[in-house]
Amino acid sequence: MSEAVDAKQAPLDVITIGRASVDLYGQQIGSRLEDITSFAKSVGGCPANISVGTARLGLRSALLTRVGNEQMGRFIREQLTREGVCVDGLKTDPDRLTALVLLSVEDEGVSPMIFYRTDCADMALSEEDIDEAFIASSRSIVVTGTHFSRPNSDAAQRKAIRAIKASGGKVVFDIDYRPNLWGLAGHAEGFERYVKSDRVSAQLKTVLPDCDLIVGTEEEIMIASGADDCLSALKTIRSLSSATIVLKRGAMGCIVYDGPISDDLEDGIVGKGFPIEIYNVLGAGDAFMSGFLRGWLGGESLATSATWANACGAFAVSRLLCAPEYPTFEELQFFLKNGSKHLALRKDEAINHIHWATTRRRDIPSLMALACDHRVQLEDIAAKAGADLSRVPAFKVLAVKAAAKVAAGRDGYGMLIDEKYGRKAMFEFAHHPFSWLGRPVELPGSRPLRFEFSQDIGSQLVEWPVEHCIKCLCFYHPDDPAALKEEQQQKLRSLFEAARKVGRELLIEIIAGKHGKLDDTTIPRALEELYALGIKPDWWKLEPQASAGAWAKIEAVILKHDPWCCGIVLLGLEAPQDELEAAFAATAKAPIVKGFAVGRTIFVHAAEQWLAGKMSDDEAVADMASRFEQLTEAWLAARGRKAA
């Protein structure tokens, strides 16, 4: 077992120090960087990646660096917070910009990149940024090679080393050699991995004696030692340091050296390897380090630590981005237990679902939503009132204001708003701190299911804000004719695939009672059929059920097929308040039901009066807010809770 600092003695397990950038990954695979037309944005930089990777694996991690006082710096801070990374050591530089990196996957193992790092924020890290008490709050720190390339950041990392050693913690050194960040290669050579330099070697060799763990590729081991071959490099490092040395060898896995270095390079501890298709090598080393630290700091054997590291590296190699693609501990353990029939892990639906479900942007344990995504119903109300349809968008803005009045900034409130009449309402929604927004994609009333604006649903979803949830209503009954069912199933499957491709949550609304008998087995049978197709939405929206037994059956089906499902919200179907309260009560023993998304019960009266010119804006807002408030109180009461 590797030695581990007592976790009870420190609130943090690891603080990573150094680079923090925004990676812009070219989305056209097999293309030159010159020809890339669109990019995916993510947190990048070795230490930032490791902070995310270790947090996902269950370690209490923090990042110590600087970011700019602009949108990209705030993106890094917000994303780290979402990932559970402590940002107490993340400083905001008022004068410098956050670093950017442009990357592409041009060929197998070939990823050109351009570093935009001229006088960037993270490289301005100084000794003044190192709070010794903050360092002492961790069991370990990770220092990184690039930040020894400048006097100020070098001094900062050395101060951190002194502080962690004084507190009894561990020093981990990720050699992280990028020649052009040391001024040894041109701007176009960002992917260059090795340029021999006596200057760099002399600098890095002074770090080695203070280290407890040293991790690097063959090229990095050579640059850290100044030697010209790997074995000599290992022996040189051992002469300077008693640290555990981990040699990363790409597809061949790694070798761990915990004692004297023999003349046999293979004479070390080897973790289990994982054959994998090489898709993108960038960031694989940071995923590897995350896995190794999870084992090493957790007191696992070096062989186990190496196995976990190899597995995490395999995940990264098989996916496009860096930090967003790293596995969670749940995902890692599933893979170690079950393996995969795919050399390309990104094609494994079971693993991908766990990855998706365990890295969601937020957890919403309770959801009370005002649904005003209705289109046909409001068109009918407007027609009866003699009102122009151009007034409907303004009414939906009032509905948002009503919902915001009830929510009052509290968690667990949301809305459903449509694209056709709700664009202004969505803009209003963005001004309030709601927890959730769902947007419909179905053509109202369609059976078989059709999408509203185009059957090429994926091209529409790319334009949506990432936090917007796709909502799709399907009139589906398990006793429908086979041809109808197959057509609807294929439509829902294509929507599910599109949602996963573009990274948007999906809510599927099933209404069976309008086209057949609804008993305790109807919805459970419908869900079984959809799960059998591999459709695993984040949310289900279902009609009220007649008995607690029906909800128990529904819950059993969901937990069997997808224990990571966010849950169920109830729909209203314009039911009176007392009927909805009874429906809420029937779900009291079904924790899978997380809330409701109700519309007409709340807004119909106000819509009729306001569109007819009989109610003012303020009166409409007050009317809808009162009805929404009553429903939220009824829901909370059914769950034995009161409004905060």
C-alpha positions as CSV (number, residue, x, y, z in Angstrom):
1,M,0.0,0.0,0.0
2,S,1.3,3.5,-0.8
3,E,1.7,5.9,2.2
4,A,-1.3,8.2,2.6
5,V,-1.7,11.4,4.7
6,D,-4.6,11.1,7.1
7,A,-7.5,12.6,5.3
8,K,-9.0,13.7,8.6
9,Q,-6.2,16.1,9.1
10,A,-7.0,18.3,6.0
11,P,-10.1,19.5,4.3
12,L,-8.5,19.1,0.9
13,D,-6.9,16.1,-0.7
14,V,-5.0,17.9,-3.5
15,I,-4.3,21.4,-4.7
16,T,-3.1,21.7,-8.4
17,I,-1.0,24.7,-9.4
18,G,-0.4,26.2,-12.8
19,R,-2.1,26.5,-16.1
20,A,-5.8,27.2,-16.5
21,S,-7.0,28.0,-20.0
22,V,-10.0,27.7,-22.2
23,D,-9.6,25.0,-24.8
24,L,-11.4,25.5,-28.2
25,Y,-11.5,22.1,-29.8
26,G,-12.2,21.8,-33.5
27,Q,-15.3,19.8,-34.1
28,Q,-14.4,18.6,-37.6
29,I,-12.3,15.4,-37.0
30,G,-9.6,14.7,-39.5
31,S,-9.3,18.3,-40.5
32,R,-6.4,20.7,-40.5
33,L,-6.7,23.5,-38.0
34,E,-6.7,25.9,-40.9
35,D,-10.0,24.3,-42.1
36,I,-11.9,24.1,-38.8
37,T,-15.2,25.9,-38.9
38,S,-16.6,25.4,-35.4
39,F,-15.2,24.7,-32.0
40,A,-16.3,23.2,-28.7
41,K,-15.3,25.1,-25.5
42,S,-14.0,23.5,-22.3
43,V,-11.7,24.1,-19.4
44,G,-8.1,23.2,-20.2
45,G,-4.5,23.3,-19.0
46,C,-2.8,20.5,-17.1
47,P,-3.5,21.6,-13.5
48,A,-7.1,22.7,-14.3
49,N,-7.8,19.3,-16.0
50,I,-6.4,17.4,-13.0
51,S,-8.5,19.4,-10.6
52,V,-11.6,18.4,-12.5
53,G,-10.4,14.8,-13.0
54,T,-9.7,14.2,-9.3
55,A,-12.9,15.9,-8.2
56,R,-14.9,13.6,-10.5
57,L,-13.2,10.6,-8.9
58,G,-14.2,11.7,-5.4
59,L,-11.1,13.6,-4.2
60,R,-11.5,17.0,-2.6
61,S,-9.5,19.1,-5.1
62,A,-8.7,22.8,-5.6
63,L,-7.0,24.8,-8.3
64,L,-4.5,27.5,-7.5
65,T,-3.8,29.9,-10.4
66,R,-5.0,33.1,-12.0
67,V,-7.8,33.8,-14.5
68,G,-8.7,37.0,-16.3
69,N,-11.5,39.4,-15.2
70,E,-13.6,38.6,-18.2
71,Q,-16.1,36.0,-19.6
72,M,-13.5,33.2,-20.1
73,G,-12.1,33.6,-16.6
74,R,-15.7,33.5,-15.2
75,F,-16.4,30.4,-17.3
76,I,-13.5,28.6,-15.8
77,R,-14.5,29.6,-12.3
78,E,-18.1,28.6,-12.8
79,Q,-17.3,25.3,-14.5
80,L,-14.9,24.3,-11.7
81,T,-17.5,25.1,-9.1
82,R,-20.0,23.0,-11.0
83,E,-17.5,20.1,-10.9
84,G,-17.0,20.4,-7.2
85,V,-13.5,21.9,-7.4
86,C,-12.6,24.4,-4.6
87,V,-11.8,27.8,-6.1
88,D,-10.6,29.5,-3.0
89,G,-7.1,29.6,-4.6
90,L,-8.3,30.9,-7.9
91,K,-7.3,34.5,-8.2
92,T,-8.7,37.0,-10.7
93,D,-6.1,39.1,-12.5
94,P,-7.5,42.6,-13.3
95,D,-5.0,43.3,-16.1
96,R,-4.4,40.0,-18.0
97,L,-6.6,37.8,-20.2
98,T,-7.4,34.2,-19.6
99,A,-5.2,31.9,-21.8
100,L,-6.8,30.2,-24.8
101,V,-5.8,27.2,-26.8
102,L,-7.0,26.3,-30.3
103,L,-6.8,22.6,-31.1
104,S,-7.8,20.1,-33.8
105,V,-7.7,16.3,-34.3
106,E,-6.0,16.1,-37.7
107,D,-4.9,12.4,-37.6
108,E,-4.6,9.5,-35.2
109,G,-2.4,10.9,-32.4
110,V,-1.8,14.2,-34.3
111,S,-3.4,17.3,-32.8
112,P,-2.1,20.7,-33.9
113,M,-2.6,23.4,-31.3
114,I,-2.0,27.1,-30.9
115,F,-1.4,28.5,-27.5
116,Y,-2.7,32.1,-27.0
117,R,-0.7,32.8,-23.8
118,T,1.1,36.1,-24.3
119,D,1.2,37.7,-20.9
120,C,-1.8,35.6,-19.8
121,A,-3.3,35.5,-16.4
122,D,-2.1,32.1,-15.2
123,M,1.5,32.8,-15.9
124,A,1.4,35.9,-13.7
125,L,1.0,33.7,-10.6
126,S,3.4,35.0,-8.0
127,E,4.5,34.3,-4.4
128,E,1.9,36.7,-3.1
129,D,-0.8,34.4,-4.5
130,I,0.4,31.5,-2.3
131,D,-1.4,31.5,1.0
132,E,0.5,29.1,3.3
133,A,-2.6,28.4,5.4
134,F,-4.5,27.4,2.2
135,I,-1.6,25.1,1.2
136,A,-1.6,23.5,4.6
137,S,-5.3,22.7,4.3
138,S,-4.4,20.1,1.7
139,R,-2.8,16.6,1.9
140,S,-0.9,17.3,-1.3
141,I,-0.1,19.7,-4.0
142,V,0.6,19.1,-7.7
143,V,3.3,21.4,-9.2
144,T,3.6,21.5,-13.0
145,G,6.5,21.9,-15.3
146,T,5.3,24.9,-17.3
147,H,5.1,27.1,-14.3
148,F,8.8,26.7,-13.6
149,S,9.5,28.5,-16.9
150,R,9.0,32.0,-15.5
151,P,10.7,33.5,-12.4
152,N,7.5,34.7,-10.8
153,S,5.6,31.4,-11.2
154,D,8.7,29.4,-10.4
155,A,9.0,31.3,-7.1
156,A,5.2,30.7,-6.4
157,Q,5.4,27.0,-6.9
158,R,8.6,26.7,-4.7
159,K,6.8,28.6,-1.9
160,A,4.0,26.2,-2.2
161,I,6.4,23.3,-2.0
162,R,8.0,24.7,1.2
163,A,4.5,25.2,2.7
164,I,3.2,21.7,2.0
165,K,6.4,20.1,3.2
166,A,6.2,22.1,6.4
167,S,2.6,20.9,7.0
168,G,3.6,17.2,6.4
169,G,1.9,17.0,3.0
170,K,3.0,15.5,-0.3
171,V,4.6,17.1,-3.4
172,V,3.5,15.7,-6.7
173,F,5.4,16.8,-9.8
174,D,3.7,16.6,-13.2
175,I,6.6,17.4,-15.6
176,D,4.1,18.7,-18.2
177,Y,6.7,19.7,-20.8
178,R,5.5,21.9,-23.6
179,P,8.7,23.2,-25.4
180,N,7.1,26.2,-27.0
181,L,5.9,27.4,-23.5
182,W,9.6,27.5,-22.7
183,G,10.3,29.5,-25.8
184,L,11.9,26.5,-27.6
185,A,9.4,26.1,-30.5
186,G,7.4,28.4,-32.6
187,H,3.7,29.3,-32.3
188,A,2.7,26.7,-34.8
189,E,4.6,23.9,-32.9
190,G,2.2,23.7,-30.0
191,F,1.9,19.9,-30.4
192,E,5.7,19.4,-30.3
193,R,6.5,17.2,-27.3
194,Y,10.3,17.2,-27.0
195,V,13.1,19.7,-27.6
196,K,16.3,19.0,-25.7
197,S,17.3,21.9,-23.6
198,D,20.1,22.0,-21.0
199,R,18.5,25.1,-19.5
200,V,15.2,23.5,-18.9
201,S,16.8,20.3,-17.5
202,A,18.9,22.3,-15.1
203,Q,15.8,24.1,-13.9
204,L,13.6,21.0,-13.4
205,K,16.4,19.0,-11.8
206,T,16.3,21.4,-8.8
207,V,12.7,20.5,-8.2
208,L,13.2,16.7,-8.0
209,P,14.6,16.4,-4.5
210,D,11.5,17.8,-2.9
211,C,9.1,15.5,-4.6
212,D,7.2,12.5,-3.3
213,L,5.7,11.5,-6.7
214,I,7.0,12.3,-10.2
215,V,5.0,11.6,-13.3
216,G,6.0,12.0,-16.9
217,T,6.2,10.5,-20.4
218,E,9.5,9.2,-21.7
219,E,10.3,12.6,-23.2
220,E,9.4,14.4,-20.0
221,I,11.5,12.0,-17.9
222,M,14.4,12.8,-20.2
223,I,13.9,16.6,-20.1
224,A,13.6,16.6,-16.3
225,S,16.9,14.6,-15.9
226,G,18.9,15.9,-18.9
227,A,19.7,12.4,-20.0
228,D,19.4,11.2,-23.6
229,D,17.6,7.8,-23.0
230,C,14.8,6.7,-20.7
231,L,16.8,4.3,-18.5
232,S,19.5,6.8,-17.9
233,A,16.9,9.4,-17.1
234,L,15.2,7.2,-14.5
235,K,18.6,6.6,-12.8
236,T,19.4,10.2,-12.8
237,I,16.1,11.1,-11.2
238,R,16.6,8.4,-8.6
239,S,20.0,9.8,-7.7
240,L,18.3,13.1,-6.9
241,S,15.0,11.9,-5.4
242,S,13.5,9.1,-3.5
243,A,10.1,9.8,-5.0
244,T,7.9,7.3,-6.5
245,I,8.4,7.7,-10.3
246,V,5.6,6.9,-12.8
247,L,6.7,6.5,-16.4
248,K,3.8,7.1,-18.8
249,R,4.1,5.1,-22.1
250,G,0.9,5.8,-23.9
251,A,-0.7,2.7,-25.4
252,M,1.7,0.5,-23.4
253,G,0.3,1.9,-20.1
254,C,2.8,2.8,-17.4
255,I,5.5,1.5,-15.1
256,V,5.9,2.6,-11.5
257,Y,9.3,2.6,-9.8
258,D,9.2,2.7,-6.0
259,G,12.8,1.8,-5.3
260,P,16.2,1.4,-7.0
261,I,16.2,1.6,-10.8
262,S,17.6,-1.6,-12.3
263,D,19.1,-2.0,-15.7
264,D,15.8,-3.4,-17.0
265,L,13.4,-0.7,-17.9
266,E,10.5,-3.2,-17.5
267,D,11.5,-3.9,-13.9
268,G,8.8,-2.0,-12.1
269,I,5.1,-2.2,-11.1
270,V,2.7,-2.4,-14.0
271,G,-1.0,-1.7,-13.8
272,K,-3.6,-3.4,-16.0
273,G,-3.7,-2.0,-19.5
274,F,-6.7,-1.3,-21.7
275,P,-6.6,-1.7,-25.5
276,I,-8.3,1.3,-27.0
277,E,-8.7,3.2,-30.2
278,I,-6.6,6.3,-30.3
279,Y,-8.9,9.2,-31.1
280,N,-7.3,12.2,-29.3
281,V,-4.2,12.0,-27.2
282,L,-4.6,15.5,-25.8
283,G,-5.4,15.6,-22.1
284,A,-4.9,11.9,-21.6
285,G,-2.0,12.4,-19.3
286,D,-4.1,14.7,-17.1
287,A,-6.8,12.0,-16.9
288,F,-4.0,9.5,-16.1
289,M,-2.7,11.6,-13.3
290,S,-6.2,12.0,-11.9
291,G,-6.7,8.3,-11.8
292,F,-3.3,7.7,-10.2
293,L,-3.9,10.3,-7.5
294,R,-7.3,8.8,-6.7
295,G,-5.5,5.5,-5.8
296,W,-2.3,6.9,-4.4
297,L,-3.9,9.4,-2.0
298,G,-6.6,6.8,-1.1
299,G,-4.0,4.3,0.1
300,E,-4.5,1.9,-2.7
301,S,-1.6,-0.2,-4.0
302,L,0.7,1.2,-6.7
303,A,-0.5,-1.5,-9.0
304,T,-4.2,-0.5,-8.4
305,S,-3.3,3.2,-8.7
306,A,-1.6,2.4,-12.1
307,T,-4.6,0.5,-13.3
308,W,-7.0,3.3,-12.4
309,A,-4.6,5.7,-14.1
310,N,-4.5,3.6,-17.3
311,A,-8.2,3.3,-17.4
312,C,-8.8,7.1,-17.0
313,G,-6.2,7.7,-19.7
314,A,-8.1,5.3,-22.0
315,F,-11.3,7.3,-21.5
316,A,-9.6,10.5,-22.5
317,V,-7.9,9.0,-25.5
318,S,-11.2,7.7,-26.8
319,R,-13.1,11.0,-26.6
320,L,-12.6,14.4,-28.1
321,L,-12.3,17.0,-25.3
322,C,-10.1,17.0,-22.2
323,A,-11.7,17.7,-18.7
324,P,-15.3,17.2,-19.8
325,E,-14.6,13.7,-21.0
326,Y,-12.8,12.4,-17.8
327,P,-14.7,9.6,-16.0
328,T,-16.5,9.9,-12.7
329,F,-15.7,7.3,-10.1
330,E,-19.0,5.5,-10.7
331,E,-18.2,5.4,-14.4
332,L,-14.6,4.2,-13.8
333,Q,-15.8,1.4,-11.5
334,F,-18.4,0.3,-14.0
335,F,-15.8,0.0,-16.7
336,L,-13.3,-1.8,-14.5
337,K,-16.0,-4.3,-13.6
338,N,-17.7,-4.8,-16.9
339,G,-15.2,-3.6,-19.5
340,S,-16.5,-2.7,-22.9
341,K,-17.0,-4.5,-26.2
342,H,-16.0,-1.2,-28.0
343,L,-12.4,-0.2,-28.5
344,A,-13.8,3.3,-28.9
345,L,-15.4,3.9,-25.5
346,R,-17.3,6.9,-26.9
347,K,-19.4,4.4,-28.8
348,D,-20.4,2.4,-25.6
349,E,-23.9,3.5,-24.8
350,A,-24.0,2.1,-21.3
351,I,-20.8,3.8,-20.3
352,N,-21.7,7.0,-22.1
353,H,-25.0,7.1,-20.2
354,I,-23.3,6.8,-16.8
355,H,-20.9,9.5,-17.9
356,W,-23.7,11.8,-19.0
357,A,-25.9,11.1,-15.9
358,T,-23.1,11.6,-13.4
359,T,-21.8,14.8,-14.9
360,R,-25.0,16.7,-15.3
361,R,-24.6,20.5,-14.8
362,R,-26.9,20.5,-11.8
363,D,-29.0,18.4,-9.5
364,I,-32.7,19.3,-9.2
365,P,-34.2,17.2,-6.4
366,S,-37.5,19.0,-6.6
367,L,-39.1,20.8,-9.6
368,M,-42.2,22.9,-9.6
369,A,-42.8,24.3,-13.1
370,L,-45.3,26.7,-14.7
371,A,-45.9,25.4,-18.2
372,C,-46.7,28.1,-20.7
373,D,-45.4,26.2,-23.8
374,H,-49.0,25.8,-25.1
375,R,-49.5,27.0,-28.6
376,V,-52.8,25.6,-30.0
377,Q,-54.6,26.3,-26.7
378,L,-53.6,29.9,-26.6
379,E,-54.4,30.4,-30.3
380,D,-57.9,29.1,-29.5
381,I,-58.3,31.4,-26.5
382,A,-57.1,34.4,-28.6
383,A,-59.6,33.5,-31.3
384,K,-62.5,33.4,-28.8
385,A,-61.4,36.7,-27.3
386,G,-61.1,38.3,-30.8
387,A,-57.4,39.1,-30.0
388,D,-54.6,39.2,-32.5
389,L,-52.1,36.3,-32.2
390,S,-49.3,38.9,-31.9
391,R,-50.5,39.5,-28.3
392,V,-49.7,35.9,-27.3
393,P,-45.9,36.4,-26.9
394,A,-46.6,39.3,-24.5
395,F,-48.9,37.2,-22.4
396,K,-46.1,34.6,-22.0
397,V,-43.8,37.3,-20.7
398,L,-46.4,37.9,-18.0
399,A,-46.5,34.2,-17.2
400,V,-42.7,34.3,-16.6
401,K,-43.1,37.3,-14.3
402,A,-45.8,35.4,-12.4
403,A,-43.6,32.3,-12.0
404,A,-40.6,34.5,-10.9
405,K,-42.8,36.2,-8.3
406,V,-43.6,32.8,-6.8
407,A,-40.1,31.4,-7.1
408,A,-38.5,34.5,-5.5
409,G,-35.0,33.2,-6.3
410,R,-35.5,29.9,-4.5
411,D,-34.3,26.6,-5.9
412,G,-36.6,24.1,-7.5
413,Y,-38.7,26.3,-9.7
414,G,-38.9,26.2,-13.5
415,M,-40.9,26.8,-16.6
416,L,-41.9,25.3,-19.9
417,I,-41.7,27.9,-22.8
418,D,-42.0,27.3,-26.5
419,E,-40.1,28.7,-29.5
420,K,-43.1,29.7,-31.5
421,Y,-44.6,32.3,-29.2
422,G,-42.1,32.3,-26.3
423,R,-38.9,33.9,-27.6
424,K,-39.5,37.1,-25.6
425,A,-40.6,35.0,-22.6
426,M,-37.3,33.1,-22.8
427,F,-35.4,36.4,-22.7
428,E,-37.4,37.5,-19.7
429,F,-36.8,34.1,-18.1
430,A,-33.0,34.6,-18.4
431,H,-33.3,37.6,-16.1
432,H,-34.5,35.5,-13.1
433,P,-32.7,32.8,-11.1
434,F,-34.9,29.8,-12.1
435,S,-33.6,26.3,-11.7
436,W,-34.9,24.8,-15.0
437,L,-36.3,25.6,-18.4
438,G,-37.9,23.1,-20.8
439,R,-38.6,23.8,-24.4
440,P,-41.0,21.7,-26.6
441,V,-40.0,20.3,-30.0
442,E,-43.1,18.4,-30.9
443,L,-45.7,19.6,-33.5
444,P,-48.7,20.2,-31.2
445,G,-51.2,17.3,-31.4
446,S,-49.2,15.3,-33.8
447,R,-49.8,11.5,-33.8
448,P,-47.6,10.0,-35.1
449,L,-45.1,12.3,-33.5
450,R,-43.6,15.1,-35.7
451,F,-41.2,17.9,-34.7
452,E,-42.5,21.4,-35.0
453,F,-40.1,23.3,-37.3
454,S,-38.0,20.7,-39.0
455,Q,-37.6,16.9,-38.9
456,D,-33.8,17.5,-38.7
457,I,-34.0,18.1,-35.0
458,G,-30.2,18.0,-34.3
459,S,-29.6,21.1,-36.4
460,Q,-32.1,23.0,-34.2
461,L,-30.7,22.0,-30.9
462,V,-27.2,23.2,-31.6
463,E,-28.5,26.8,-31.3
464,W,-30.1,26.2,-27.9
465,P,-28.4,27.4,-24.6
466,V,-26.8,24.4,-23.0
467,E,-28.9,24.6,-19.9
468,H,-32.2,24.4,-21.8
469,C,-33.9,21.0,-21.5
470,I,-35.6,19.5,-24.6
471,K,-39.3,18.6,-23.9
472,C,-41.2,16.3,-26.3
473,L,-44.8,15.2,-25.9
474,C,-45.7,11.9,-27.5
475,F,-49.3,10.5,-27.5
476,Y,-48.1,6.9,-26.9
477,H,-50.0,3.9,-25.8
478,P,-48.6,0.4,-25.5
479,D,-51.7,-1.0,-27.2
480,D,-51.3,1.3,-30.3
481,P,-51.1,-0.4,-33.7
482,A,-47.6,-1.8,-34.3
483,A,-46.8,0.5,-37.3
484,L,-47.8,3.6,-35.3
485,K,-45.7,2.5,-32.3
486,E,-42.7,1.8,-34.5
487,E,-42.9,5.2,-36.2
488,Q,-43.2,7.0,-32.8
489,Q,-40.4,4.9,-31.3
490,Q,-38.0,5.7,-34.1
491,K,-38.8,9.4,-33.8
492,L,-38.1,9.4,-30.0
493,R,-34.9,7.4,-30.5
494,S,-33.7,9.9,-33.1
495,L,-34.5,12.7,-30.6
496,F,-32.6,11.0,-27.8
497,E,-29.6,10.5,-30.0
498,A,-29.6,14.1,-31.0
499,A,-30.0,15.3,-27.4
500,R,-26.9,13.3,-26.4
501,K,-24.9,14.5,-29.4
502,V,-25.4,18.1,-28.6
503,G,-25.3,17.8,-24.8
504,R,-28.9,18.8,-23.9
505,E,-31.1,17.2,-21.2
506,L,-34.3,15.5,-22.5
507,L,-37.7,15.3,-21.0
508,I,-40.2,12.9,-22.6
509,E,-43.8,13.5,-21.9
510,I,-46.1,10.5,-22.4
511,I,-49.9,10.8,-22.6
512,A,-51.6,7.5,-23.0
513,G,-55.0,8.1,-21.6
514,K,-56.3,10.1,-24.6
515,H,-56.0,7.1,-26.9
516,G,-56.7,4.0,-24.9
517,K,-57.3,2.5,-21.5
518,L,-55.2,3.8,-18.6
519,D,-54.7,1.3,-15.8
520,D,-51.9,0.5,-13.4
521,T,-49.9,-1.3,-16.0
522,T,-50.3,1.1,-19.0
523,I,-47.5,3.5,-18.3
524,P,-45.1,0.9,-16.9
525,R,-45.5,-1.1,-20.2
526,A,-45.0,2.0,-22.3
527,L,-41.8,2.9,-20.4
528,E,-40.5,-0.7,-20.7
529,E,-40.9,-0.5,-24.5
530,L,-39.0,2.8,-24.8
531,Y,-36.2,1.7,-22.5
532,A,-35.8,-1.5,-24.6
533,L,-34.9,0.8,-27.4
534,G,-32.1,2.4,-25.4
535,I,-34.1,5.7,-24.8
536,K,-33.1,7.1,-21.5
537,P,-34.4,10.6,-21.0
538,D,-33.3,12.7,-18.1
539,W,-36.9,13.4,-17.1
540,W,-40.3,11.8,-17.7
541,K,-43.5,13.9,-17.6
542,L,-46.5,11.7,-17.0
543,E,-50.2,12.1,-16.4
544,P,-51.7,11.5,-12.9
545,Q,-52.2,7.8,-12.1
546,A,-55.2,6.3,-10.4
547,S,-53.4,4.6,-7.6
548,A,-50.2,4.4,-5.5
549,G,-49.7,1.0,-7.0
550,A,-49.4,2.4,-10.5
551,W,-46.7,4.8,-9.3
552,A,-44.8,1.9,-7.6
553,K,-44.8,0.0,-10.8
554,I,-43.6,3.0,-12.8
555,E,-40.9,3.7,-10.3
556,A,-39.7,0.1,-10.4
557,V,-39.4,0.2,-14.2
558,I,-37.4,3.4,-14.1
559,L,-35.0,2.3,-11.4
560,K,-34.4,-1.0,-13.2
561,H,-33.4,0.6,-16.4
562,D,-32.0,3.9,-15.4
563,P,-31.2,4.5,-11.7
564,W,-29.7,7.9,-12.7
565,C,-32.9,9.3,-14.1
566,C,-33.7,12.7,-12.6
567,G,-37.3,11.7,-12.0
568,I,-40.9,12.3,-13.0
569,V,-42.9,15.6,-13.2
570,L,-46.7,15.4,-13.3
571,L,-48.7,17.1,-16.0
572,G,-52.0,18.8,-15.4
573,L,-54.3,18.4,-18.4
574,E,-56.3,21.5,-17.2
575,A,-57.4,19.5,-14.1
576,P,-59.1,21.6,-11.3
577,Q,-57.0,22.4,-8.3
578,D,-58.6,19.8,-6.0
579,E,-58.0,17.0,-8.6
580,L,-54.3,18.0,-8.8
581,E,-54.0,18.0,-5.1
582,A,-55.4,14.5,-5.0
583,A,-52.9,13.5,-7.7
584,F,-50.1,15.0,-5.7
585,A,-51.1,13.0,-2.7
586,A,-51.1,9.7,-4.7
587,T,-47.4,10.2,-5.3
588,A,-46.4,10.6,-1.7
589,K,-44.8,7.2,-1.5
590,A,-43.2,7.5,-4.9
591,P,-39.9,9.5,-4.5
592,I,-39.2,9.2,-8.2
593,V,-41.9,11.8,-8.7
594,K,-40.0,15.0,-8.2
595,G,-42.7,17.7,-8.9
596,F,-45.1,19.0,-11.5
597,A,-45.2,21.0,-14.7
598,V,-48.7,22.4,-14.9
599,G,-50.1,25.1,-17.3
600,R,-53.7,25.6,-18.1
601,T,-54.9,25.1,-14.5
602,I,-52.7,28.2,-13.8
603,F,-53.0,30.5,-16.8
604,V,-56.3,29.9,-18.6
605,H,-58.4,32.3,-16.6
606,A,-55.8,35.1,-16.9
607,A,-55.3,34.4,-20.6
608,E,-59.0,34.6,-21.3
609,Q,-59.4,37.9,-19.4
610,W,-56.2,39.5,-20.5
611,L,-56.5,38.7,-24.2
612,A,-60.1,40.0,-24.1
613,G,-58.9,43.3,-22.6
614,K,-60.6,42.7,-19.3
615,M,-57.5,42.3,-17.1
616,S,-54.4,44.5,-16.8
617,D,-50.8,43.2,-16.9
618,D,-50.4,43.4,-13.1
619,E,-53.8,41.7,-12.5
620,A,-52.8,38.9,-14.9
621,V,-49.5,38.4,-13.2
622,A,-51.1,38.4,-9.8
623,D,-53.8,35.9,-10.9
624,M,-51.3,33.4,-12.3
625,A,-48.9,33.9,-9.4
626,S,-51.7,33.1,-6.9
627,R,-52.7,29.9,-8.7
628,F,-49.1,28.8,-9.1
629,E,-48.4,29.5,-5.4
630,Q,-51.4,27.4,-4.4
631,L,-50.1,24.5,-6.4
632,T,-46.6,24.8,-5.1
633,E,-48.0,24.8,-1.5
634,A,-50.1,21.7,-2.3
635,W,-47.2,19.9,-3.7
636,L,-44.9,20.7,-0.8
637,A,-47.7,19.7,1.6
638,A,-48.0,16.4,-0.1
639,R,-44.3,15.8,0.5
640,G,-44.6,16.9,4.1
641,R,-42.8,20.2,3.5
642,K,-43.5,23.9,3.6
643,A,-42.4,26.7,1.3
644,A,-39.1,28.2,2.4
